[in-house]
Amino acid sequence: MSMLEAAKRWARRLKRDVVALYLAARSPLTPWYARLAAACVAAYALSPVDLIPDFVPVLGYLDDLLIVPPGIWLVIRMIPAELMAAFRAEAAEMAVRPRSKMGLAFIVAGWLAALTLVGWWATRKLGQ
């Protein structure tokens, strides 16, 4: 198997696991702490807006590589194996990938808070 094929398989598994975490976050069978963590990771991964936009050279994709896979790995460890297997099977059957409005709201709120902080800092420095 070529390196490109291995990367494609890894990306497909990653996408399936994100959807499985979305399902885990909505399931009452998932422990509460795993539901909370799964909701956060799935919201970030499924959000149409990234923390650092993808059009920013290098950094745009780097945040996805540094945040999403370790988050998925950690949350999968919190969910019982048989339950995670059921979520993965259900995710593999889904034709449509869900979108996260909560993730969008979280990212937009983060950017607004950062802009507010920078504006506050700039007015204090320029006012001196």
N, CA, C and O atoms as a GROMACS GRO file, in nm:
protein
  512
    1MET      N    1   0.085  -0.118   0.000
    1MET     CA    2   0.000   0.000   0.000
    1MET      C    3   0.090   0.124   0.000
    1MET      O    4   0.184   0.135   0.078
    2SER      N    5   0.057   0.215  -0.087
    2SER     CA    6   0.137   0.337  -0.097
    2SER      C    7   0.108   0.431   0.020
    2SER      O    8   0.009   0.415   0.091
    3MET      N    9   0.195   0.528   0.038
    3MET     CA   10   0.178   0.625   0.146
    3MET      C   11   0.051   0.708   0.125
    3MET      O   12  -0.017   0.744   0.220
    4LEU      N   13   0.021   0.739  -0.002
    4LEU     CA   14  -0.098   0.816  -0.034
    4LEU      C   15  -0.225   0.737   0.001
    4LEU      O   16  -0.320   0.793   0.056
    5GLU      N   17  -0.225   0.609  -0.033
    5GLU     CA   18  -0.341   0.525   0.000
    5GLU      C   19  -0.360   0.514   0.150
    5GLU      O   20  -0.472   0.518   0.200
    6ALA      N   21  -0.250   0.501   0.223
    6ALA     CA   22  -0.258   0.492   0.370
    6ALA      C   23  -0.314   0.622   0.427
    6ALA      O   24  -0.394   0.619   0.521
    7ALA      N   25  -0.272   0.735   0.373
    7ALA     CA   26  -0.323   0.865   0.420
    7ALA      C   27  -0.472   0.879   0.390
    7ALA      O   28  -0.547   0.933   0.472
    8LYS      N   29  -0.516   0.831   0.275
    8LYS     CA   30  -0.658   0.838   0.238
    8LYS      C   31  -0.742   0.750   0.332
    8LYS      O   32  -0.849   0.791   0.375
    9ARG      N   33  -0.692   0.631   0.363
    9ARG     CA   34  -0.765   0.542   0.455
    9ARG      C   35  -0.774   0.604   0.593
    9ARG      O   36  -0.878   0.597   0.658
   10TRP      N   37  -0.664   0.666   0.639
   10TRP     CA   38  -0.662   0.731   0.770
   10TRP      C   39  -0.763   0.845   0.774
   10TRP      O   40  -0.836   0.861   0.872
   11ALA      N   41  -0.769   0.924   0.666
   11ALA     CA   42  -0.863   1.037   0.660
   11ALA      C   43  -1.008   0.987   0.660
   11ALA      O   44  -1.093   1.047   0.725
   12ARG      N   45  -1.036   0.879   0.590
   12ARG     CA   46  -1.172   0.823   0.590
   12ARG      C   47  -1.211   0.773   0.729
   12ARG      O   48  -1.324   0.794   0.774
   13ARG      N   49  -1.118   0.707   0.798
   13ARG     CA   50  -1.146   0.660   0.934
   13ARG      C   51  -1.167   0.777   1.029
   13ARG      O   52  -1.252   0.772   1.118
   14LEU      N   53  -1.089   0.882   1.008
   14LEU     CA   54  -1.102   1.002   1.091
   14LEU      C   55  -1.240   1.065   1.073
   14LEU      O   56  -1.305   1.102   1.171
   15LYS      N   57  -1.285   1.077   0.948
   15LYS     CA   58  -1.418   1.133   0.921
   15LYS      C   59  -1.528   1.047   0.984
   15LYS      O   60  -1.622   1.099   1.043
   16ARG      N   61  -1.514   0.915   0.971
   16ARG     CA   62  -1.612   0.824   1.030
   16ARG      C   63  -1.614   0.839   1.181
   16ARG      O   64  -1.720   0.840   1.243
   17ASP      N   65  -1.496   0.851   1.242
   17ASP     CA   66  -1.489   0.864   1.388
   17ASP      C   67  -1.547   0.996   1.437
   17ASP      O   68  -1.605   1.000   1.546
   18VAL      N   69  -1.534   1.102   1.360
   18VAL     CA   70  -1.594   1.230   1.399
   18VAL      C   71  -1.746   1.216   1.402
   18VAL      O   72  -1.811   1.264   1.495
   19VAL      N   73  -1.802   1.152   1.302
   19VAL     CA   74  -1.947   1.131   1.299
   19VAL      C   75  -1.988   1.037   1.413
   19VAL      O   76  -2.093   1.056   1.474
   20ALA      N   77  -1.906   0.936   1.441
   20ALA     CA   78  -1.934   0.845   1.552
   20ALA      C   79  -1.934   0.921   1.685
   20ALA      O   80  -2.016   0.892   1.773
   21LEU      N   81  -1.843   1.016   1.700
   21LEU     CA   82  -1.841   1.097   1.823
   21LEU      C   83  -1.964   1.186   1.832
   21LEU      O   84  -2.017   1.209   1.940
   22TYR      N   85  -2.009   1.237   1.718
   22TYR     CA   86  -2.133   1.315   1.714
   22TYR      C   87  -2.249   1.229   1.766
   22TYR      O   88  -2.331   1.275   1.845
   23LEU      N   89  -2.254   1.105   1.720
   23LEU     CA   90  -2.359   1.013   1.764
   23LEU      C   91  -2.343   0.980   1.913
   23LEU      O   92  -2.442   0.971   1.986
   24ALA      N   93  -2.220   0.962   1.957
   24ALA     CA   94  -2.194   0.931   2.098
   24ALA      C   95  -2.236   1.046   2.188
   24ALA      O   96  -2.289   1.024   2.297
   25ALA      N   97  -2.214   1.168   2.143
   25ALA     CA   98  -2.251   1.286   2.222
   25ALA      C   99  -2.402   1.296   2.240
   25ALA      O  100  -2.449   1.355   2.336
   26ARG      N  101  -2.477   1.239   2.148
   26ARG     CA  102  -2.623   1.247   2.153
   26ARG      C  103  -2.687   1.126   2.221
   26ARG      O  104  -2.807   1.124   2.246
   27SER      N  105  -2.606   1.025   2.251
   27SER     CA  106  -2.660   0.901   2.306
   27SER      C  107  -2.664   0.904   2.459
   27SER      O  108  -2.565   0.940   2.523
   28PRO      N  109  -2.777   0.865   2.517
   28PRO     CA  110  -2.784   0.858   2.664
   28PRO      C  111  -2.703   0.740   2.720
   28PRO      O  112  -2.681   0.734   2.841
   29LEU      N  113  -2.659   0.649   2.635
   29LEU     CA  114  -2.579   0.534   2.680
   29LEU      C  115  -2.433   0.572   2.706
   29LEU      O  116  -2.362   0.501   2.776
   30THR      N  117  -2.391   0.684   2.651
   30THR     CA  118  -2.253   0.731   2.668
   30THR      C  119  -2.240   0.797   2.805
   30THR      O  120  -2.328   0.874   2.844
   31PRO      N  121  -2.131   0.769   2.879
   31PRO     CA  122  -2.110   0.837   3.008
   31PRO      C  123  -2.109   0.989   2.990
   31PRO      O  124  -2.066   1.038   2.886
   32TRP      N  125  -2.155   1.062   3.091
   32TRP     CA  126  -2.172   1.208   3.079
   32TRP      C  127  -2.042   1.279   3.044
   32TRP      O  128  -2.042   1.370   2.961
   33TYR      N  129  -1.930   1.238   3.105
   33TYR     CA  130  -1.803   1.305   3.077
   33TYR      C  131  -1.756   1.279   2.934
   33TYR      O  132  -1.696   1.366   2.871
   34ALA      N  133  -1.784   1.160   2.882
   34ALA     CA  134  -1.750   1.128   2.744
   34ALA      C  135  -1.844   1.202   2.647
   34ALA      O  136  -1.802   1.244   2.540
   35ARG      N  137  -1.970   1.217   2.687
   35ARG     CA  138  -2.065   1.293   2.603
   35ARG      C  139  -2.019   1.437   2.589
   35ARG      O  140  -2.023   1.494   2.479
   36LEU      N  141  -1.977   1.497   2.699
   36LEU     CA  142  -1.930   1.635   2.698
   36LEU      C  143  -1.806   1.650   2.608
   36LEU      O  144  -1.799   1.740   2.524
   37ALA      N  145  -1.709   1.561   2.628
   37ALA     CA  146  -1.587   1.567   2.547
   37ALA      C  147  -1.617   1.538   2.400
   37ALA      O  148  -1.563   1.604   2.311
   38ALA      N  149  -1.703   1.440   2.373
   38ALA     CA  150  -1.740   1.406   2.235
   38ALA      C  151  -1.810   1.523   2.168
   38ALA      O  152  -1.787   1.551   2.050
   39ALA      N  153  -1.897   1.591   2.242
   39ALA     CA  154  -1.968   1.707   2.187
   39ALA      C  155  -1.869   1.817   2.149
   39ALA      O  156  -1.884   1.879   2.043
   40CYS      N  157  -1.771   1.842   2.233
   40CYS     CA  158  -1.671   1.947   2.204
   40CYS      C  159  -1.588   1.912   2.081
   40CYS      O  160  -1.570   1.996   1.993
   41VAL      N  161  -1.538   1.789   2.076
   41VAL     CA  162  -1.454   1.749   1.962
   41VAL      C  163  -1.536   1.746   1.834
   41VAL      O  164  -1.491   1.797   1.731
   42ALA      N  165  -1.655   1.688   1.838
   42ALA     CA  166  -1.739   1.682   1.718
   42ALA      C  167  -1.781   1.821   1.673
   42ALA      O  168  -1.783   1.849   1.554
   43ALA      N  169  -1.814   1.908   1.768
   43ALA     CA  170  -1.853   2.045   1.732
   43ALA      C  171  -1.741   2.117   1.661
   43ALA      O  172  -1.764   2.185   1.561
   44TYR      N  173  -1.619   2.102   1.710
   44TYR     CA  174  -1.505   2.168   1.645
   44TYR      C  175  -1.479   2.108   1.507
   44TYR      O  176  -1.460   2.180   1.410
   45ALA      N  177  -1.479   1.975   1.501
   45ALA     CA  178  -1.447   1.908   1.374
   45ALA      C  179  -1.555   1.930   1.268
   45ALA      O  180  -1.523   1.939   1.149
   46LEU      N  181  -1.681   1.937   1.308
   46LEU     CA  182  -1.790   1.952   1.212
   46LEU      C  183  -1.828   2.097   1.186
   46LEU      O  184  -1.912   2.125   1.100
   47SER      N  185  -1.767   2.189   1.259
   47SER     CA  186  -1.799   2.330   1.242
   47SER      C  187  -1.758   2.378   1.103
   47SER      O  188  -1.649   2.344   1.056
   48PRO      N  189  -1.842   2.456   1.038
   48PRO     CA  190  -1.806   2.509   0.906
   48PRO      C  191  -1.698   2.618   0.915
   48PRO      O  192  -1.643   2.659   0.813
   49VAL      N  193  -1.669   2.665   1.036
   49VAL     CA  194  -1.567   2.768   1.055
   49VAL      C  195  -1.459   2.711   1.145
   49VAL      O  196  -1.489   2.651   1.248
   50ASP      N  197  -1.333   2.729   1.108
   50ASP     CA  198  -1.221   2.680   1.188
   50ASP      C  199  -1.168   2.788   1.279
   50ASP      O  200  -1.193   2.907   1.259
   51LEU      N  201  -1.096   2.746   1.381
   51LEU     CA  202  -1.028   2.839   1.471
   51LEU      C  203  -0.932   2.927   1.391
   51LEU      O  204  -0.930   3.049   1.406
   52ILE      N  205  -0.853   2.862   1.306
   52ILE     CA  206  -0.767   2.934   1.211
   52ILE      C  207  -0.818   2.894   1.073
   52ILE      O  208  -0.811   2.776   1.038
   53PRO      N  209  -0.868   2.988   0.992
   53PRO     CA  210  -0.925   2.953   0.861
   53PRO      C  211  -0.826   2.877   0.772
   53PRO      O  212  -0.706   2.902   0.775
   54ASP      N  213  -0.880   2.782   0.693
   54ASP     CA  214  -0.795   2.696   0.610
   54ASP      C  215  -0.719   2.773   0.502
   54ASP      O  216  -0.618   2.723   0.452
   55PHE      N  217  -0.764   2.891   0.464
   55PHE     CA  218  -0.693   2.964   0.360
   55PHE      C  219  -0.563   3.029   0.411
   55PHE      O  220  -0.483   3.077   0.331
   56VAL      N  221  -0.542   3.030   0.543
   56VAL     CA  222  -0.416   3.081   0.598
   56VAL      C  223  -0.309   2.976   0.570
   56VAL      O  224  -0.322   2.862   0.615
   57PRO      N  225  -0.204   3.012   0.496
   57PRO     CA  226  -0.103   2.913   0.458
   57PRO      C  227  -0.045   2.839   0.579
   57PRO      O  228  -0.013   2.900   0.681
   58VAL      N  229  -0.034   2.710   0.566
   58VAL     CA  230   0.022   2.616   0.664
   58VAL      C  231  -0.059   2.611   0.793
   58VAL      O  232  -0.105   2.504   0.831
   59LEU      N  233  -0.077   2.723   0.862
   59LEU     CA  234  -0.146   2.726   0.991
   59LEU      C  235  -0.293   2.684   0.979
   59LEU      O  236  -0.349   2.629   1.074
   60GLY      N  237  -0.354   2.710   0.865
   60GLY     CA  238  -0.495   2.678   0.846
   60GLY      C  239  -0.525   2.529   0.860
   60GLY      O  240  -0.628   2.491   0.915
   61TYR      N  241  -0.436   2.446   0.811
   61TYR     CA  242  -0.455   2.302   0.823
   61TYR      C  243  -0.384   2.246   0.945
   61TYR      O  244  -0.419   2.138   0.993
   62LEU      N  245  -0.285   2.317   0.994
   62LEU     CA  246  -0.209   2.270   1.109
   62LEU      C  247  -0.297   2.259   1.233
   62LEU      O  248  -0.282   2.165   1.312
   63ASP      N  249  -0.389   2.354   1.252
   63ASP     CA  250  -0.476   2.345   1.370
   63ASP      C  251  -0.565   2.221   1.363
   63ASP      O  252  -0.593   2.159   1.466
   64ASP      N  253  -0.610   2.185   1.242
   64ASP     CA  254  -0.691   2.064   1.227
   64ASP      C  255  -0.610   1.939   1.259
   64ASP      O  256  -0.663   1.843   1.316
   65LEU      N  257  -0.483   1.938   1.223
   65LEU     CA  258  -0.399   1.822   1.250
   65LEU      C  259  -0.357   1.812   1.396
   65LEU      O  260  -0.332   1.703   1.446
   66LEU      N  261  -0.350   1.925   1.464
   66LEU     CA  262  -0.304   1.924   1.604
   66LEU      C  263  -0.418   1.915   1.706
   66LEU      O  264  -0.394   1.875   1.820
   67ILE      N  265  -0.538   1.950   1.666
   67ILE     CA  266  -0.650   1.950   1.760
   67ILE      C  267  -0.742   1.829   1.741
   67ILE      O  268  -0.774   1.759   1.837
   68VAL      N  269  -0.784   1.805   1.618
   68VAL     CA  270  -0.887   1.703   1.594
   68VAL      C  271  -0.840   1.560   1.622
   68VAL      O  272  -0.904   1.491   1.701
   69PRO      N  273  -0.730   1.510   1.561
   69PRO     CA  274  -0.693   1.370   1.587
   69PRO      C  275  -0.665   1.338   1.734
   69PRO      O  276  -0.713   1.235   1.782
   70PRO      N  277  -0.589   1.420   1.807
   70PRO     CA  278  -0.570   1.387   1.949
   70PRO      C  279  -0.701   1.393   2.028
   70PRO      O  280  -0.722   1.315   2.121
   71GLY      N  281  -0.788   1.486   1.992
   71GLY     CA  282  -0.918   1.494   2.059
   71GLY      C  283  -1.001   1.369   2.035
   71GLY      O  284  -1.062   1.316   2.128
   72ILE      N  285  -1.003   1.323   1.911
   72ILE     CA  286  -1.076   1.201   1.878
   72ILE      C  287  -1.018   1.083   1.957
   72ILE      O  288  -1.092   1.004   2.016
   73TRP      N  289  -0.886   1.072   1.957
   73TRP     CA  290  -0.819   0.962   2.026
   73TRP      C  291  -0.857   0.961   2.174
   73TRP      O  292  -0.889   0.856   2.230
   74LEU      N  293  -0.853   1.078   2.235
   74LEU     CA  294  -0.882   1.088   2.378
   74LEU      C  295  -1.027   1.049   2.409
   74LEU      O  296  -1.053   0.974   2.503
   75VAL      N  297  -1.120   1.100   2.331
   75VAL     CA  298  -1.262   1.072   2.357
   75VAL      C  299  -1.295   0.925   2.330
   75VAL      O  300  -1.374   0.866   2.403
   76ILE      N  301  -1.235   0.868   2.228
   76ILE     CA  302  -1.259   0.725   2.200
   76ILE      C  303  -1.218   0.641   2.320
   76ILE      O  304  -1.281   0.539   2.350
   77ARG      N  305  -1.113   0.681   2.389
   77ARG     CA  306  -1.067   0.608   2.508
   77ARG      C  307  -1.168   0.619   2.624
   77ARG      O  308  -1.169   0.534   2.713
   78MET      N  309  -1.251   0.722   2.623
   78MET     CA  310  -1.349   0.742   2.730
   78MET      C  311  -1.477   0.661   2.710
   78MET      O  312  -1.551   0.636   2.806
   79ILE      N  313  -1.502   0.619   2.587
   79ILE     CA  314  -1.627   0.550   2.553
   79ILE      C  315  -1.602   0.399   2.556
   79ILE      O  316  -1.502   0.353   2.501
   80PRO      N  317  -1.690   0.322   2.619
   80PRO     CA  318  -1.674   0.176   2.619
   80PRO      C  319  -1.660   0.122   2.476
   80PRO      O  320  -1.730   0.167   2.385
   81ALA      N  321  -1.570   0.025   2.458
   81ALA     CA  322  -1.535  -0.025   2.325
   81ALA      C  323  -1.654  -0.076   2.246
   81ALA      O  324  -1.667  -0.048   2.127
   82GLU      N  325  -1.744  -0.153   2.311
   82GLU     CA  326  -1.859  -0.208   2.238
   82GLU      C  327  -1.955  -0.098   2.194
   82GLU      O  328  -2.017  -0.108   2.088
   83LEU      N  329  -1.967   0.005   2.275
   83LEU     CA  330  -2.052   0.119   2.241
   83LEU      C  331  -1.990   0.198   2.125
   83LEU      O  332  -2.060   0.239   2.033
   84MET      N  333  -1.859   0.218   2.130
   84MET     CA  334  -1.790   0.291   2.022
   84MET      C  335  -1.800   0.214   1.891
   84MET      O  336  -1.815   0.274   1.784
   85ALA      N  337  -1.792   0.082   1.897
   85ALA     CA  338  -1.806   0.000   1.777
   85ALA      C  339  -1.945   0.019   1.714
   85ALA      O  340  -1.957   0.026   1.592
   86ALA      N  341  -2.048   0.028   1.798
   86ALA     CA  342  -2.183   0.050   1.746
   86ALA      C  343  -2.195   0.189   1.683
   86ALA      O  344  -2.258   0.204   1.578
   87PHE      N  345  -2.136   0.290   1.746
   87PHE     CA  346  -2.139   0.425   1.689
   87PHE      C  347  -2.064   0.431   1.557
   87PHE      O  348  -2.108   0.497   1.463
   88ARG      N  349  -1.951   0.361   1.549
   88ARG     CA  350  -1.874   0.358   1.423
   88ARG      C  351  -1.954   0.290   1.312
   88ARG      O  352  -1.953   0.337   1.198
   89ALA      N  353  -2.022   0.181   1.345
   89ALA     CA  354  -2.102   0.112   1.245
   89ALA      C  355  -2.216   0.201   1.195
   89ALA      O  356  -2.243   0.207   1.076
   90GLU      N  357  -2.281   0.271   1.288
   90GLU     CA  358  -2.389   0.362   1.249
   90GLU      C  359  -2.335   0.478   1.166
   90GLU      O  360  -2.398   0.520   1.069
   91ALA      N  361  -2.217   0.530   1.204
   91ALA     CA  362  -2.156   0.641   1.129
   91ALA      C  363  -2.119   0.598   0.988
   91ALA      O  364  -2.132   0.676   0.893
   92ALA      N  365  -2.071   0.474   0.973
   92ALA     CA  366  -2.033   0.425   0.841
   92ALA      C  367  -2.153   0.413   0.748
   92ALA      O  368  -2.139   0.424   0.626
   93GLU      N  369  -2.271   0.391   0.805
   93GLU     CA  370  -2.394   0.377   0.725
   93GLU      C  371  -2.456   0.511   0.688
   93GLU      O  372  -2.536   0.519   0.594
   94MET      N  373  -2.420   0.616   0.761
   94MET     CA  374  -2.480   0.747   0.734
   94MET      C  375  -2.430   0.802   0.601
   94MET      O  376  -2.311   0.797   0.572
   95ALA      N  377  -2.522   0.855   0.522
   95ALA     CA  378  -2.486   0.911   0.392
   95ALA      C  379  -2.449   1.059   0.403
   95ALA      O  380  -2.367   1.110   0.326
   96VAL      N  381  -2.511   1.129   0.499
   96VAL     CA  382  -2.491   1.273   0.511
   96VAL      C  383  -2.411   1.302   0.638
   96VAL      O  384  -2.442   1.251   0.745
   97ARG      N  385  -2.310   1.385   0.623
   97ARG     CA  386  -2.229   1.426   0.737
   97ARG      C  387  -2.300   1.539   0.810
   97ARG      O  388  -2.338   1.638   0.747
   98PRO      N  389  -2.319   1.527   0.941
   98PRO     CA  390  -2.388   1.634   1.015
   98PRO      C  391  -2.304   1.762   1.021
   98PRO      O  392  -2.182   1.757   1.007
   99ARG      N  393  -2.369   1.874   1.043
   99ARG     CA  394  -2.302   2.004   1.061
   99ARG      C  395  -2.327   2.048   1.204
   99ARG      O  396  -2.431   2.018   1.262
  100SER      N  397  -2.232   2.118   1.259
  100SER     CA  398  -2.245   2.161   1.397
  100SER      C  399  -2.265   2.311   1.406
  100SER      O  400  -2.174   2.389   1.380
  101LYS      N  401  -2.386   2.351   1.443
  101LYS     CA  402  -2.413   2.493   1.466
  101LYS      C  403  -2.351   2.538   1.598
  101LYS      O  404  -2.312   2.654   1.612
  102MET      N  405  -2.343   2.445   1.695
  102MET     CA  406  -2.280   2.477   1.822
  102MET      C  407  -2.131   2.506   1.800
  102MET      O  408  -2.076   2.598   1.861
  103GLY      N  409  -2.067   2.429   1.714
  103GLY     CA  410  -1.926   2.452   1.683
  103GLY      C  411  -1.906   2.587   1.617
  103GLY      O  412  -1.811   2.658   1.648
  104LEU      N  413  -1.995   2.622   1.526
  104LEU     CA  414  -1.989   2.752   1.460
  104LEU      C  415  -2.002   2.864   1.563
  104LEU      O  416  -1.926   2.960   1.560
  105ALA      N  417  -2.098   2.850   1.652
  105ALA     CA  418  -2.118   2.953   1.755
  105ALA      C  419  -1.996   2.965   1.845
  105ALA      O  420  -1.956   3.075   1.881
  106PHE      N  421  -1.936   2.852   1.882
  106PHE     CA  422  -1.817   2.852   1.967
  106PHE      C  423  -1.701   2.924   1.900
  106PHE      O  424  -1.633   3.005   1.963
  107ILE      N  425  -1.677   2.894   1.772
  107ILE     CA  426  -1.565   2.956   1.700
  107ILE      C  427  -1.590   3.105   1.681
  107ILE      O  428  -1.499   3.186   1.701
  108VAL      N  429  -1.712   3.142   1.643
  108VAL     CA  430  -1.744   3.284   1.624
  108VAL      C  431  -1.729   3.359   1.756
  108VAL      O  432  -1.675   3.469   1.758
  109ALA      N  433  -1.775   3.300   1.867
  109ALA     CA  434  -1.760   3.364   1.998
  109ALA      C  435  -1.613   3.380   2.035
  109ALA      O  436  -1.574   3.482   2.092
  110GLY      N  437  -1.534   3.282   2.003
  110GLY     CA  438  -1.390   3.290   2.031
  110GLY      C  439  -1.324   3.402   1.953
  110GLY      O  440  -1.245   3.479   2.009
  111TRP      N  441  -1.355   3.413   1.826
  111TRP     CA  442  -1.298   3.521   1.743
  111TRP      C  443  -1.346   3.658   1.791
  111TRP      O  444  -1.268   3.752   1.796
  112LEU      N  445  -1.475   3.669   1.827
  112LEU     CA  446  -1.527   3.796   1.878
  112LEU      C  447  -1.459   3.836   2.009
  112LEU      O  448  -1.428   3.953   2.031
  113ALA      N  449  -1.437   3.738   2.096
  113ALA     CA  450  -1.368   3.766   2.222
  113ALA      C  451  -1.225   3.811   2.196
  113ALA      O  452  -1.176   3.904   2.260
  114ALA      N  453  -1.157   3.745   2.103
  114ALA     CA  454  -1.019   3.783   2.070
  114ALA      C  455  -1.015   3.923   2.011
  114ALA      O  456  -0.928   4.003   2.047
  115LEU      N  457  -1.107   3.955   1.919
  115LEU     CA  458  -1.110   4.088   1.860
  115LEU      C  459  -1.142   4.195   1.964
  115LEU      O  460  -1.085   4.304   1.961
  116THR      N  461  -1.232   4.164   2.056
  116THR     CA  462  -1.265   4.258   2.163
  116THR      C  463  -1.143   4.283   2.251
  116THR      O  464  -1.115   4.397   2.288
  117LEU      N  465  -1.072   4.178   2.284
  117LEU     CA  466  -0.952   4.190   2.366
  117LEU      C  467  -0.845   4.273   2.297
  117LEU      O  468  -0.782   4.359   2.359
  118VAL      N  469  -0.824   4.249   2.169
  118VAL     CA  470  -0.726   4.326   2.092
  118VAL      C  471  -0.769   4.472   2.083
  118VAL      O  472  -0.686   4.562   2.096
  119GLY      N  473  -0.897   4.497   2.061
  119GLY     CA  474  -0.947   4.635   2.056
  119GLY      C  475  -0.929   4.706   2.188
  119GLY      O  476  -0.888   4.822   2.191
  120TRP      N  477  -0.960   4.639   2.297
  120TRP     CA  478  -0.943   4.696   2.430
  120TRP      C  479  -0.796   4.729   2.457
  120TRP      O  480  -0.763   4.836   2.507
  121TRP      N  481  -0.709   4.634   2.423
  121TRP     CA  482  -0.565   4.652   2.444
  121TRP      C  483  -0.515   4.770   2.359
  121TRP      O  484  -0.437   4.852   2.408
  122ALA      N  485  -0.558   4.778   2.233
  122ALA     CA  486  -0.512   4.884   2.144
  122ALA      C  487  -0.559   5.022   2.192
  122ALA      O  488  -0.482   5.118   2.184
  123THR      N  489  -0.682   5.032   2.240
  123THR     CA  490  -0.729   5.162   2.288
  123THR      C  491  -0.656   5.206   2.414
  123THR      O  492  -0.634   5.325   2.434
  124ARG      N  493  -0.618   5.112   2.497
  124ARG     CA  494  -0.541   5.147   2.618
  124ARG      C  495  -0.400   5.192   2.582
  124ARG      O  496  -0.349   5.288   2.640
  125LYS      N  497  -0.338   5.125   2.485
  125LYS     CA  498  -0.201   5.160   2.445
  125LYS      C  499  -0.199   5.291   2.367
  125LYS      O  500  -0.109   5.373   2.386
  126LEU      N  501  -0.297   5.313   2.281
  126LEU     CA  502  -0.300   5.435   2.202
  126LEU      C  503  -0.345   5.555   2.284
  126LEU      O  504  -0.313   5.669   2.252
  127GLY      N  505  -0.418   5.529   2.391
  127GLY     CA  506  -0.467   5.637   2.476
  127GLY      C  507  -0.360   5.693   2.571
  127GLY      O  508  -0.381   5.797   2.632
  128GLN      N  509  -0.248   5.625   2.583
  128GLN     CA  510  -0.142   5.672   2.674
  128GLN      C  511  -0.059   5.780   2.616
  128GLN      O  512   0.033   5.829   2.682
   0.00000   0.00000   0.00000
